[in-house]
Amino acid sequence: MLSYRHAFHAGNHADVLKHFLLIQLSRYLGQKDKPFWIVDTHAGAGLYALDTGYATQLKEYESGIGKLWARQDLPAPLADYVDLVRACNPNPTRASDSPRFYPGSPWLALQTLRPQDRLRLFELHSSDSKILLDNFKDQGRRVSVTTGNGFDALKALLPPPPRRALVLIDPPYETRDDYTNVVSALEQGLDRFATGIYAVWYPQLARQEARQLPEKLQRLPIANWLNVTLTVHAPSADGYGMHGSGMFIINPPWTLHRTLEEIMPYLVQVLGQDAGAGFTLSKQGD
C-alpha cells in the first residue's frame, strides 16, 4: 500500500515530538568538528502547506505546532524547534495566529547541518518523492534524494564514511510489515554500524503490533536506549485513531534524558486534550 500522505497530518502532536527530538539529536552530533550524516528512511515531501491542500482537511496542526506557535514561555529546547518552523514561514512573526507551512524532517534536519555534514533522504511514494526532489534540488552534494525503500537503503549506506550518523526511521505503519521491517532494519543496521544513533518513531494505537513494538525494540542486543511517549488523550472507546506516539532512541546522548524530564511535562500541559494525557520516559544504560 502506498496510500499514506503525511500532508494530512503535518504539524500534529506526533510531529512535534519527533521533530523536537530530531533537532536535539542533530545538535548533539554537531558539537564535535567531525562530520556526520543524517539518514531519513521515510522522508515524505519535506515541506507542507497548512493553509491549502491535504492539511486543511483534518487540521491536525492546530492541536500540535499550532498550540506552541504563539507561546511566550517555551523552554529553550522547544523554542529552538519552533524557531526553525518559523524560519520556513514567510515573514514569520510571533504575533501570527498560526503557521502557513510546516517543515518535514528533511527540511529541519538540513537547517541543523554544517557544510561538512550530509543528508540522505529516501521516499518510496512516487508523488512525494518528486516533491521532495524538487524541494532539495539546489543543495548539491550535501543532500541526496532517492525514490526507494528506506529500509533496504540502510544495507548499502551503513556504516557511513565518517562513522558518525543519525538514522531516523518513521514509516507510516500502514501494514503489519512496517512493524516487522523496523525491527529487521535495526538488527541489520546495528550489525553494520553499532555505534550510530537510531531514532524510531512509532504510533500509539489499539492494534496489537503497535503495542508490542516498543517491547520488541527493548529486546534488541543494545546496551543503551531511551524510550519516550507522549499521549495526548485517552484511547477512544472504539479503539480507532492514534492517541499518542513514541520515540525509541538507540545510543542516545547522555544529556537527553534530563532534557526530556524538563520538556515532557510541558508538552503534556500544552498539547494534552483530556485527563488521559501523559508521558512515559525510560532508559537503559548510561
N, C-alpha and C positions, 0 to 999 in steps of 0.2 A: 504494500500500500504506500502511495505517495500523495495522500490527500492533505496531509498536515501542512498548514501555512502559519508560521509563527506570528505573522502580522495581526491575526485575530487576537493575540494575547500579549502583544508588545507592551512593555512597561508595567506589567501586572506585579503582584507581590512576589511571585517566583523569580521574575527578572530582577527585582530589587535585591533579593538575597544572592542570587547567582552573580550578578554583575558587581555588586559591592565586594564580594569575595574575590572575584577575578582581579579587580583592581588592587586589592590588598596583596594578593599573591604576586602579581607582576611588580608592584612597588618593592616588595621584598627582594625579588631576584635582581632588580635594578640597583640595589645597594652596593653590589660588587661591580668592579670595572669589566670583568669578563663578560662577553656577550652571552645571550640566551635566546632560545626560541619559544614561541607560544604556538601550540598546535591545537586547532579548533576542529574537532571531528564532525560537527554538525552546525555549520556556521550560519545557516539561514541566508537572508538577503543582506544583512549587515546594517541596514538603516531603514526605519519605518516611519511613515506619515501617520499621525494620530488624528488629524482633522479631516482626512479623506480616506476612502477605500475600506479595507477589511477592518481596521482598528475601530472604526466608528460603529460597527455592528454590535460589539459586546462592550466596548469602552472599559475594558479591564484596567487600563492605565489609570483610571480615576481612583481606583482603590489601591493603586501601587505607587508609582512615581508621583502621581497627582497629589497624594497625601503628604509628600515630602517637599513638594515644589516650592511652596511659599513659606515654609517654616524658618524661623529665625533661631531655633535652639538646637540645630543639628550638631551632634558630636562630630569632632573633626574628621574621623574616617568616613562617616556618611556624607559630610559636606564635600569631601573630595570627589565622591561618586556623583553627587548631584551637580557639582560644578562642571564635571565632564559632560553630563547630559545637557546642561545649559549651553555648553560650547558648540553643540551641534544644532542649536536652535538659532535662527536669525534674530539679531538684536535682542539677546536674552536679557531680561531684567528680573529682579527678584519680586517686582510688583505684578508680574504676569500671573494670571489665574491658573494657567495650565500650559504644558509644553505642546508644541506643534509637531515635533519629531522626537523619536526615541531611537537611540543608537543600540544596535545589537552588540554582542560580544566582540565581533571583529573590529568594529569601529572603536569601541572602548579600549580594547587591547592595544590597538595601534597608537592611541594617544599616550599610552604609558611606556612605549618603546623608545629606545635611543637609536642613533644611526647604526650602531653595530649589531642591533638585535633583529630578529626575523620573525615573520608571522606566516604560518602555513595554514590555509583555510580549505575545508572540504565541505561540499554540499551536494547531496545526491539529487534533490528535486531540480529538474531542469530549468523551470521558470525562476526559482530563487537563485540558482547558480548563475544565470545570465545577469540578474540584477546585481548579485554580489561582485561578479567580474567587472561590471560597469562602475560600481562604486569604488573599486580599488585599482582601476586601470592605470592611474597615474603614479603609482607607488614604486614602480620599478622592481628591483630585485628584493626589496625589503619584504614584499608581500607576494605570495603565490596563491592562486585560486585554482582548485581542481574540482571538476564535476565528477564526483565519485563517492564511494562509500568510505567514510572516515575510519570505520573500524578496520577495514582492510589496509588503509594507508599507514597505520601505525607499524605494520610489519616492515615496510620499506624505510620509514623515517627514523626509527629508533635503533640505536642511540643517535641523537643529533650530533653534528660535528663539534659544537662547543661543549658537549657533555653537560649542558645545563638547559632545562626546558620545563615548561608548564604545559601539561596536556589537559585540555578541557573536553570532557565527554558529556554531552547533553542531548541524547537522541529524543525523538518525540514520544517514544514509548507507545506507539500506535498498536504494536503487536507484541505477543509474548516473546518473540525472537529478540526484540530490543533488550529485554531484561537479561536474557541469556548471553547476548552478544557483549553487553557491558562487562560481565564477569570474564568472559573469554578474552576480550580485548585487554583487560587489565592483567590477566595471567600472562599473556604473551608479551605485553609491554614491559611488565616487571622483569620478565626473564631476560629481555634485551637491555633494559635500562632501569635498573633497580633504584637508582638514586634520584630519578626525576620526581617532580611534583605532579600528581594526578588529582584532578578535581572532577568529581562525578556529581552532576545534578540529577535528582530523581523526584518524582511527584509523590505526594501523599494521596493515595486513592484507596477505595474499599477493596479493589481487586487483590487477590492473593499474591500475585507476583510483585506488586508494589510494596506490600507489607513485608515480604520476605527478602527483598533486595538488600537493605542495609545489613541484615544478619549475614547474608552470603558474602558481602564485601568485608565484613569484620573477620570472616574466617579465612581470608586470603593470607598467604605467608608473608606478612608485613609486620614490622616492629612498631612503626609509628603511623598513627592515623588519628583523624579528628572527624567527628560526625556532628552536624548541627542541623536542626529542623526549625522551621517557622510555620506554625499552624495559625491561620487567620480566622477560622471559625470551626465550630463543631461539624463533624461529618453529617451530611444530610440523612434524613431518615430512610430515603430510598437507596442510599449508597451511591448516588450519582454525583459526579463532579470532583474536582480537586479542592481539598480543604487546606492544603499547605504543600510545602516542598522541603527538600533537604539537600545538603551538600556533604559528600563524603570525600575527605581530602587525605591522600596518602603523602607522607613526608611533609607535613605542614610546617610552616615557620614556627619557631618556638614561642614567638610573641602572639600568635593568632588566637590562642585560647583566651588569653587575658583581654584582647580586644573585643572578642565576641561576648565575654562576660559583661562588658560595658554596653555593647551595641544591641544585643538581642532583646533585653527588657524594653529598650526604647522602641524598637521595631514592633514589638507586641502591643505596646501602648498606642502607637500611631496607626498601625495597619490592622490591628485586631478588630474584628467585626461583631463578636459576641463573647459570652463567657467561656466559650471553648477555645479561645485564642491562647497561645502559649508558645514556648520554645523548649527544646532539649539541647544539651551540649555535653558531649562525652569525648573521651580521647583515650589513646593507648600510647605509651612511650613518653619520651621527653617532650 
